[in-house]
Amino acid sequence: MARYPGLTLRILADRQPAMGPGKARLVAAIDATGSISAAARAMGMSYRRAWQLVDALNESFSQPVVLTATGGRRGGGASVTPFGRQLIRRYRVMEDKASTAIAANLAEFSTHLRKPAGKHKSR
């Protein structure tokens, strides 16, 4: 479920998305599960795609966002760095500020949108 229906905040670096709602959710899921594969499953995402996003995150920022450990006797794992947690907190603050700043505009704009098909009364 989207955090703010109608609002998507993406932070770009050199015209490429450095952080957005999907990456923020993935980092939070990795933090909760300690695993890229478990986080991907929880989000309905392929493991490969999750790895690509983690790699893109780590390449976009000056410090690692997620650290990984390869498998072995106890298996691998992943952990979100303190820097990664800080990024997610800051991203959420920006989402909140952006949502608050445009709430009235979004409400007015939304009055012009079509209602979802399931919301119409049939005659």
CORTAMO-V918007 format. One record per pair of residues at least 4 apart in sequence whose ideal C-beta (glycine too) atoms are under 7 Angstrom apart, sorted by sequence separation. I is the first residue (numbers start at 1). J is the second residue. If there is no record, write none. Layout:
i = [I I]
j = [J J]
This chain:
i = [12 19 20 21 22 23 24 25 26 27 28 29 35 36 37 38 39 45 46 47 48 49 50 51 52 53 54 55 56 57 61 71 80 82 83 84 85 86 87 88 89 90 91 92 93 94 95 96 97 98 99 102 103 104 105 106 115 12 13 19 33 40 45 71 80 115 12 30 33 40 58 70 10 11 40 58 69 11 57 58 68 69 30 33 57 10 29 37 40 68 36 39 67 8 54 66 67 8 26 29 29 36 66 67 36 65 66 65 26 64 3 25 36 63 65 66 65 63 65 26 61 26 23 36 23 30 27 27 18 35 36 18 34 35 34 34 13 30 31 30 27 31 27 28 27 24 24 19 19 9 9 9 4 7 3 7 4 7 7 6 6]
j = [16 23 24 25 26 27 28 29 30 31 32 33 39 40 41 42 43 49 50 51 52 53 54 55 56 57 58 59 60 61 65 75 84 86 87 88 89 90 91 92 93 94 95 96 97 98 99 100 101 102 103 106 107 108 109 110 119 17 18 24 38 45 50 76 85 120 18 36 39 46 64 76 17 18 47 65 76 19 65 66 76 77 39 42 66 20 39 47 50 78 47 50 78 20 66 78 79 21 39 42 43 50 80 81 51 80 81 81 43 81 21 43 54 81 83 84 84 83 87 50 87 53 53 68 57 66 65 66 60 77 78 61 77 78 78 79 60 78 80 80 80 85 84 88 88 88 91 87 91 94 95 98 95 98 95 99 99 102 106 106 110]
